[in-house]
Amino acid sequence: MPELPEVETISRDLDKKVKGLIICDFWTDLPARNIPHPPALQEFKKEIISRKILRVYRKGKNILFDLSGDKILLVHQKLTGHLLYGKWKIKKIGGKYQVSSLITGPLQEKVNNYIHLIFYLSNGWQIALSDLRKFAKIIAGEKKEIENLPEIKNLGPNPLKVPFDEFSEILKKKKGNIKTVLMDQEIFAGIGNIYSDEILWQAKINPFKSSSKLAKSELKSLYSATSNILKKAIKLKGTSISDYRDPSGQSGGYAKVRKVYQKEDKPCQRCQTPIKRVKIGSRSAHFCPVCQRL
Ligand SMILES: [Zn+2]
């Protein structure tokens, strides 16, 4: 699933490309569960069409479009969704839609060709959602209404903006293991499976360590690792191990420099011990059993 660096990359890139443009039309073949509110597609269209895009930004793993008339369009890409910027044509063949990119290059790659939704823009270009598994969620409505949705209102602070004292206070109060705590969107917004593994390796903290038992020195290393890893990943435009691509359809560069995520049995880059993979709840954690002792 795209995490903070991937969603930040998409939001920043789209902001540069579409700010000031008007949404002229909209197409989708997604089922109603992907666009849960307002319930009818006609009402959804009414919320977004003929509105100007004022700004594109990120909150946690959500992409938000501020629209004229005090409206917000929210996209949560979930597992395999990613927004692209290009031009596509739609053909209906045997009752099914076939969407193909008119722009040659990365946008024509298979991973970018599960197009299920298109916003048509006033400059002739389009924003499209490629989503293999079709779990993405798209919601439009009044600014206040969207900001009050639990998935926005209940988000914890941005881990890149929270001061150290607040960061430590939050973690000291949490009883769970640090890996699960870091991934909880209501504690810090935006960190998921990939970056929690990478952050804990850099900070030399075992994923099973109880959050409330972290020593001051560990909190300090964790704080700087969180900032370093996330900033580095944003600079490299995210991790493309699975479906994520940037809006031009290209892979991010972080996968090449990652230390532990999905590197089971590969030597630790600090001490050469094979990286271990363990289950924590329903997720996997990758760590070095020597550098990250419990
Ligand atoms: Zn090691």
Residues whose N, C-alpha, C, O or C-beta is under 5 A from the ligand:
A	BS01	ZN	C268 R270 C271 Q272 T273 C288 V290 C291
